[in-house]
Amino acid sequence: MRDRTSPWRRVTYDQYLIAVAMTLARRHRPAWSWRKWSWNCRCGAELPCRSRHRIPINRGHWPTEEEQ
């Protein structure tokens, strides 16, 4: 089964790591909760946040071995 994703939609592994780091930094950082009167993660979990994070880019956009 061949991946038919156009080449302009593919990202390098470095771009992938940057996207993941920026997403986790944006979604999972401490924020003050006025309801709970404490610091919680922005995703809603108690600190330290140990929730399973969704990766923003699926494997279909990763570069293949032939492209490297």
C-alpha positions in Angstrom: 0.0 0.0 0.0 1.6 3.2 -1.2 1.2 6.5 0.6 -0.3 9.0 -1.8 0.4 12.1 0.4 1.7 14.9 -1.7 5.4 15.8 -1.0 4.6 19.4 0.2 2.6 17.9 3.1 5.5 15.9 4.4 7.5 17.3 7.3 11.1 16.5 8.4 11.6 14.9 11.8 13.0 18.1 13.2 9.8 20.0 12.2 7.8 17.2 13.8 9.8 17.5 17.1 9.3 21.3 17.1 5.6 20.9 16.5 5.2 18.4 19.3 7.2 20.5 21.7 5.3 23.7 20.9 1.9 21.8 21.3 2.9 20.3 24.6 4.2 23.7 25.9 1.0 25.4 24.8 -1.5 22.8 26.2 0.3 21.5 29.3 1.6 24.3 31.5 0.5 25.5 34.9 -2.5 27.8 35.1 -4.3 29.2 38.2 -7.8 27.7 38.8 -10.1 30.0 40.6 -12.6 27.2 41.2 -10.1 24.8 42.8 -8.0 27.7 44.2 -4.8 26.0 43.1 -2.4 25.6 40.2 -3.5 23.0 37.6 -2.4 22.0 34.2 -4.2 23.9 31.3 -5.5 20.6 30.1 -7.5 20.3 33.3 -5.4 17.7 35.1 -3.8 18.0 38.5 -0.1 18.8 38.5 2.2 17.2 37.6 0.2 16.4 34.4 0.8 12.8 33.4 -1.9 12.5 30.8 -1.2 10.8 27.5 -0.6 13.6 25.0 -1.9 13.5 21.5 0.8 14.0 18.8 -0.3 16.8 16.4 1.1 15.1 13.2 0.3 11.6 12.2 2.9 9.1 10.8 1.6 9.6 7.3 3.4 12.9 7.1 6.7 11.6 8.4 9.5 11.3 5.8 10.2 7.8 4.3 13.6 6.2 4.1 13.8 6.8 0.4 13.5 10.6 0.8 16.3 10.8 3.3 
